[in-house]
Amino acid sequence: TADEFAKMTADGKYYLANDITLTASYGEFKGILDGNGKTIKNLKVDHADCAGLFGNMCGGTIKNLTIDGFNLNSDHYAGAILGWGETGANPIVIENCKALNGKIKVNVIEKADGSHDLGDKAGAIVGFSHYGIYTGNEAQNVEIVGYRDLGGIVGYGNNTIVKNCKVTEVALRQDLTIDYKK
């Protein structure tokens, strides 16, 4: 259930037994989650940064999970499975996961000096990755809107491996409504 999901410890090992509906993200996770082919539905996250099922990860594994019908709104670091990820003792591994029927919006913000920043690092599966391995993932019918660093699977990856992934009907839309370099 959603209540049980919310009670997970950051470094535990978990297995989904049923489809569930979540309307909020988990936060930090560095354990193992086997989705067992189950689906998390209607994920809605509105954070200043690190928006996704898991806001951030430092190592850990997510596999065999579908996120269907999601809406993420953030200033940067947004993905249906993971917003921001960096390696711990081991790389982040996300395999055989799907992001279906969703929208991700990363907002450009105006700073106090009148310049603009953010609006970046959004992908259907992962927003930002430093040392991650993403294999066999799929994104379908997803719209991603932001200024820069947008991608069908990973928005921005550094020392990141993406292989055997599939992207279908994913729209990357650059938001040019303001002068970013003002």
C-alpha positions in Angstrom: 0.0 0.0 0.0 1.0 3.7 -0.2 1.4 3.7 3.6 3.7 0.8 3.6 5.7 2.3 0.7 6.1 5.5 2.8 7.5 3.5 5.7 10.4 2.0 3.7 13.9 2.6 5.2 16.4 4.3 2.9 18.7 1.3 2.7 16.3 -1.7 2.9 15.4 -4.4 0.3 11.8 -4.3 -0.9 9.5 -6.1 -3.3 6.1 -4.8 -4.6 3.3 -7.3 -4.2 0.6 -5.1 -5.8 0.0 -2.1 -8.0 -0.3 1.0 -5.8 -1.3 4.7 -6.2 1.1 7.3 -4.9 0.5 11.0 -4.8 3.9 11.9 -3.3 7.6 11.0 -3.7 9.7 9.0 -1.3 12.8 11.2 -0.8 16.2 9.6 -0.5 16.7 5.9 -1.2 19.9 3.8 -1.5 18.4 0.3 -1.1 16.9 -2.2 -3.5 13.4 -2.1 -4.8 12.1 -4.9 -7.1 8.8 -3.7 -8.6 8.0 -7.3 -9.5 6.3 -6.0 -12.7 3.9 -3.9 -10.7 2.7 -0.4 -11.4 2.8 2.8 -9.4 0.0 5.1 -10.7 -0.8 8.8 -10.5 2.5 10.0 -9.1 2.3 13.8 -8.6 5.4 15.6 -7.3 5.8 19.4 -6.9 9.3 20.1 -5.4 11.8 22.9 -5.8 14.3 20.2 -6.9 14.8 16.4 -7.0 11.4 15.4 -8.2 10.5 11.7 -8.9 9.4 8.6 -7.2 12.7 8.9 -5.4 13.9 12.4 -5.1 17.5 11.3 -4.7 19.6 8.2 -4.6 23.2 7.5 -3.5 23.8 4.0 -4.9 21.0 1.5 -4.9 18.9 -0.5 -7.4 15.4 -0.1 -8.8 14.1 -2.8 -11.2 11.0 -4.2 -12.8 8.8 -1.2 -12.0 6.3 0.9 -14.1 5.3 4.5 -13.3 2.1 5.2 -15.2 0.3 8.6 -15.2 2.7 11.0 -13.6 3.1 14.8 -13.3 6.3 16.2 -12.0 7.0 19.9 -11.5 10.4 21.1 -10.3 13.1 23.7 -10.9 15.6 21.0 -11.8 16.5 17.3 -11.4 13.3 15.5 -12.4 12.6 12.0 -13.6 9.7 9.5 -13.1 11.9 7.0 -11.2 14.7 9.3 -9.9 15.3 13.1 -9.7 19.0 13.2 -8.7 21.4 10.4 -8.4 25.0 10.0 -7.4 27.0 6.9 -6.7 27.6 5.6 -3.2 29.8 2.6 -2.7 28.1 1.1 -5.8 26.6 2.8 -8.9 22.9 3.5 -9.1 21.2 0.7 -11.2 17.8 1.1 -12.8 16.8 -1.7 -15.0 13.6 -2.9 -16.8 11.6 0.1 -15.6 9.0 2.1 -17.5 7.8 5.7 -17.4 4.4 5.9 -19.2 1.8 8.6 -19.8 3.3 11.5 -18.0 4.5 15.1 -17.9 7.7 16.6 -16.5 8.1 20.4 -16.2 11.4 22.0 -15.0 11.0 25.7 -14.4 13.4 28.5 -15.2 13.5 30.9 -12.2 14.5 34.5 -12.0 17.2 35.2 -9.4 17.4 38.3 -7.2 19.9 40.0 -9.6 17.5 39.6 -12.6 19.4 36.7 -14.2 17.8 33.3 -14.8 18.8 29.8 -13.8 17.7 26.2 -13.6 14.9 24.7 -15.8 17.3 21.8 -16.4 18.1 18.1 -16.0 14.9 16.2 -16.7 14.5 12.8 -18.2 11.6 10.4 -18.4 13.4 7.9 -16.1 16.2 9.9 -14.4 16.8 13.7 -14.3 20.5 13.8 -13.2 22.9 10.9 -12.9 26.5 10.7 -11.8 27.8 7.1 -12.2 24.6 5.2 -13.0 23.8 2.2 -15.1 20.4 2.2 -16.9 19.5 -0.9 -18.8 16.3 -2.1 -20.6 14.2 0.9 -19.5 11.3 2.4 -21.5 9.7 5.8 -21.9 6.4 6.2 -23.7 4.0 9.0 -24.2 5.9 11.5 -22.0 6.2 15.3 -22.4 9.3 17.0 -20.9 9.5 20.8 -20.8 12.5 22.8 -19.7 15.3 25.0 -20.8 18.3 22.5 -21.1 19.6 19.0 -20.4 16.5 17.2 -21.3 16.4 13.5 -22.4 14.2 10.6 -23.2 15.7 8.3 -20.6 18.3 10.5 -18.7 18.3 14.3 -18.7 21.9 14.7 -17.9 24.4 11.9 -17.3 28.1 12.0 -16.2 30.0 8.7 -16.3 26.6 7.1 -16.9 25.7 4.0 -19.0 22.4 3.9 -20.9 21.8 0.7 -22.9 19.0 -1.3 -24.5 16.5 1.4 -23.6 13.4 2.4 -25.7 11.9 5.8 -26.2 8.5 6.1 -28.0 6.4 9.2 -28.3 8.5 11.4 -26.0 8.4 15.1 -26.7 11.3 17.3 -25.5 10.1 20.9 -25.5 12.6 23.7 -24.9 11.1 26.6 -22.9 12.4 29.8 -24.4 9.9 32.2 -22.8 12.6 34.2 -21.1 16.1 35.4 -21.9 18.1 32.8 -19.9 21.4 34.6 -20.3 20.1 38.0 -19.2 
